[in-house]
Amino acid sequence: MPSSAEPKASPTGGVQSLERAFDLLERMADAGGEVGLSELSASSGLPLPTIHRLMRTLVACGYVRQQPNRRYALGPRLIRLGESASRLLGTWARPYLARLVEETGETANMALLDGDEVVYVAQVPSRHSMRMFTEVGRRVLPHSTGVGKALLAQATDEEVRALLARTGMPAATEKTITTPEGFLEALARVRESGFAVDDNEQEIGVRCLAVPVPDSPTAAAISISGPAGRVTEASVEKIVPVLQEVAAELSVALADTTASA
């Protein structure tokens, strides 16, 4: 018979307190990074004493901090974990991006939505002498990129408007979409077609095609980018199915937890 000191098992076979703690961290992230105990109790269904005990542990470990207003915010120690996870995610994605380069001939990228920004976590360059380079770790605003559109197409219009209000919509080129209405129309086209286009909106002379990675544990998208003279309207019919197929395969790979179980 287990002792009272042993962690309680969850229905999934894991440790219940760990599952609850990570669930609270996810809920804090969904709420913008700062919440009160009553909000967490209402959204999670857990009693306040349980939440308070878990939050005390997370605060002691540095993963959560208590603000002067008594609300709780995600702690700086999570940054190290996130940066390491992003690097690993990029490493796992590279074989899939390499396949994109092989089949399309263009540079392949993977990007995540980190807060209000898009961050590039992996790239495999084209073999062409004229090719596109995006520095891994580079951050851009989502309204001017194909990956940004692919990522935000999964959000509600209200969430998108709130993000754009926070970031603004500066023009990177004369073709950048600079109004919320225009951007929402672009997102509607993404949802209808299943892919996003950056048509000279981040850099003149460059076109990108992007798709979301379905069911990714964190919002992710992959893309190809190249000179507008090569990534033409005619090439879309060939490239988009490859992007979608690779995104689906990457999704399965990211969801496979058996390797570490």
SVG drawing of the C-alpha trace seen along z (x, -y; Angstrom):
<svg xmlns="http://www.w3.org/2000/svg" viewBox="-15 -52 41 54">
<polyline fill="none" stroke="black" stroke-width="0.4" points="0.0,0.0 1.5,-3.4 2.5,-5.7 0.9,-9.1 4.1,-10.8 4.0,-9.3 2.6,-11.5 -0.9,-10.7 -1.2,-9.0 -3.3,-10.5 -5.7,-8.7 -3.1,-8.9 -0.6,-7.0 1.5,-10.1 1.9,-12.2 -1.3,-14.2 0.4,-17.2 2.8,-17.6 0.0,-17.4 -1.9,-20.1 1.1,-22.3 1.9,-22.2 -1.8,-22.8 -1.8,-25.9 1.3,-27.2 -0.4,-26.6 -3.5,-28.5 -1.3,-31.4 0.3,-31.6 -3.2,-31.5 -4.2,-34.4 -1.3,-36.5 1.2,-35.5 -0.4,-37.0 -3.5,-35.8 -5.1,-35.7 -5.8,-32.6 -9.6,-33.0 -9.2,-33.1 -7.1,-30.0 -9.7,-28.3 -12.5,-29.3 -10.8,-28.1 -9.2,-24.9 -12.0,-23.8 -9.4,-23.1 -10.1,-24.4 -8.3,-27.5 -6.2,-25.7 -4.9,-23.2 -4.0,-26.0 -2.3,-28.0 -0.2,-25.0 0.9,-24.4 1.7,-28.0 3.8,-28.3 5.9,-25.4 6.2,-27.0 7.2,-30.3 9.8,-28.6 11.3,-27.0 11.4,-30.2 8.8,-29.2 6.2,-31.7 6.6,-35.0 4.1,-36.8 3.6,-40.4 3.1,-43.3 -0.6,-43.2 -0.7,-39.6 -1.4,-38.2 0.9,-35.6 3.1,-35.9 5.2,-33.4 8.7,-33.5 12.0,-34.2 13.3,-30.6 10.9,-29.5 12.8,-31.5 15.8,-29.1 13.5,-26.1 11.7,-27.8 15.0,-28.7 16.3,-25.2 13.1,-23.7 13.0,-26.0 16.5,-24.9 15.6,-21.3 12.4,-21.8 14.5,-23.4 16.8,-20.4 13.9,-17.9 12.4,-19.9 15.5,-20.1 15.1,-16.8 11.6,-17.8 12.8,-21.2 15.6,-19.5 12.9,-17.5 11.1,-20.7 14.3,-22.1 14.8,-18.9 11.3,-18.9 10.8,-22.7 14.3,-23.9 13.7,-26.9 14.8,-27.8 12.7,-26.2 11.9,-27.7 10.1,-26.9 8.7,-29.6 6.8,-29.8 4.5,-32.4 6.2,-33.7 4.0,-36.2 3.1,-38.8 6.1,-38.0 7.1,-35.4 10.5,-33.8 12.3,-31.6 13.7,-28.5 15.0,-26.5 16.1,-27.0 17.6,-24.8 18.9,-27.0 18.2,-26.5 21.1,-25.2 20.5,-28.1 23.2,-30.8 20.4,-33.3 18.5,-32.3 16.8,-33.7 18.4,-33.7 16.5,-34.3 18.7,-34.2 17.5,-31.6 16.3,-33.4 15.2,-36.4 11.9,-38.0 9.4,-39.8 5.9,-41.1 3.4,-38.6 1.4,-40.9 4.1,-41.1 5.1,-37.5 3.6,-34.3 4.4,-32.3 2.7,-35.0 -0.5,-34.7 -0.4,-30.9 0.0,-31.1 -2.7,-33.8 -5.2,-32.2 -5.8,-29.8 -6.8,-32.7 -10.1,-34.5 -10.6,-37.9 -10.8,-39.4 -7.5,-37.9 -5.9,-39.1 -7.2,-42.6 -5.9,-42.7 -2.4,-41.6 -2.3,-44.1 -3.3,-46.9 -0.4,-45.9 2.2,-45.6 1.0,-48.2 1.3,-47.4 4.4,-49.2 5.1,-48.8 8.2,-46.8 7.6,-47.4 5.1,-49.3 3.1,-46.0 2.8,-45.3 -0.7,-45.1 -1.1,-47.9 -4.8,-47.8 -6.5,-45.3 -9.3,-44.9 -7.0,-44.1 -5.1,-41.6 -8.3,-39.9 -9.3,-39.6 -5.9,-37.9 -6.4,-35.5 -9.9,-34.6 -8.2,-33.7 -5.6,-31.6 -8.4,-29.6 -10.2,-29.1 -7.2,-28.0 -5.1,-26.3 -1.9,-28.3 -0.6,-31.8 1.4,-34.0 3.9,-36.8 4.0,-38.6 6.8,-41.1 5.4,-42.2 8.5,-41.6 11.1,-42.2 10.7,-43.4 11.5,-40.7 10.8,-37.8 7.7,-35.6 6.9,-33.0 4.4,-30.3 3.5,-29.0 1.2,-26.5 0.6,-25.8 1.8,-22.7 -1.5,-21.0 -1.9,-20.1 1.6,-21.3 2.1,-21.5 2.9,-25.2 1.7,-27.3 4.1,-26.5 4.3,-27.1 6.7,-26.1 7.4,-27.9 9.5,-28.2 10.9,-31.5 12.6,-32.5 12.9,-35.1 9.5,-36.2 10.7,-35.2 10.9,-31.6 8.1,-31.4 5.5,-32.3 1.7,-31.9 2.2,-28.9 4.5,-27.2 1.9,-27.4 0.0,-24.4 3.2,-22.3 4.6,-23.7 1.6,-24.0 0.7,-20.2 4.4,-19.5 4.2,-22.0 1.0,-20.5 2.3,-17.0 5.5,-17.8 3.6,-19.8 1.4,-16.8 4.4,-14.5 6.1,-17.0 3.0,-17.2 3.0,-13.4 6.7,-13.5 6.2,-16.2 3.2,-14.4 5.2,-11.2 6.1,-11.0 7.0,-7.3 10.7,-7.9 11.1,-9.5 8.4,-7.5"/>
</svg>
